[in-house]
Amino acid sequence: MPELPEVETIVRALRPALVGKTILSADLLWKRTLAAPSPEAFKKRIKGQQILSVSRRAKFCNFQLSTLREPHLYLRHWRRQGKPFNLLVHLRMSGALLVKEGAFTPAKHDRLVLTLSDDLSLIFNDARKFGRVWLTADPDEVLGDLGPEPLDPSITPQAFYERLHGRRRQLKPLLLDQSFIAGLGNIYTDEALHMARLHPLAQSDSVTPEQAEGLWRAVRAVLEEGIRSNGASIDWVYRGGEFQDHFRVYGRHGEPCPVCGAKIERMVIGQRGTHFCPNCQPLEGD
């Protein structure tokens, strides 16, 4: 599944192609791709909307659309407040957003096609059908339970330490919890924990202030490096990144740790494969 750096890379690539374009029509090729509203309301409401911005929140792509202009097509209280619609897309396991120019025949796994001005189309392709799309005038309905962005300047080492001690959970599952901090997935969590020299099973409320600051710095460092590398290309879904060339532990079971040379181990935590160095990341009390 694409994580924060991969989604950020996708958003940055889409932005210059899509901002300012008008959505002329929508062709929903697999109804369950659309989480909300109904297909009929979606097609009616999205027609004529202009894409004002393309951004990211956690692992969501967020397309902010133009302010509502036709009250008879929309909920009147949103019109009175001047609320724009947001098109939210979560790629999940296999989703991809593609921009094509000119006429084309939809491919086997294309689930949603938006026809745009300037002879462009935005296609949501999703082989495994786990991805979802929302059209909403209130993004908090979808995004409201997400935790803070890990690169947000307001998340200081002290604030991060307090969040860690506000939960009594193992570090790996906690960092994957999108309500705790938004955007991390399996890859960048393993990489950050190794950089911070913390065991994935360590309890969050046992972390010292110094360790919390080290983890805070490690999370930011691996995400920033991932963004600079255009994410990681690790399967057939997302291609184009180079961060996989710099993995410290992820996917390197049995290989030497780049820090100490010990063999990297793998365990399953919460049904997620987890890679760590037993020497650099000892579990205290073991």
Secondary structure by P-SEA (a helix, b strand, c coil): cccaaaaaaaaaaaccccccccccccccccccccccccaaaaaaaacccccccccccccbbbbbbccccccccccaaaaaabbbbbbbbbbccbbbbbbbcccccccccccbbbbbccbbbbbbccccccccccccccccccccccccccccccccaaaaaaaaaaccccaaaaaacccccccccaaaaaaaaaaaccccccccccccaaaaaaaaaaaaaaaaaaaaacccccccccccccccccccccccccccccccccbbbbbbcccbbbbbbccccccccc
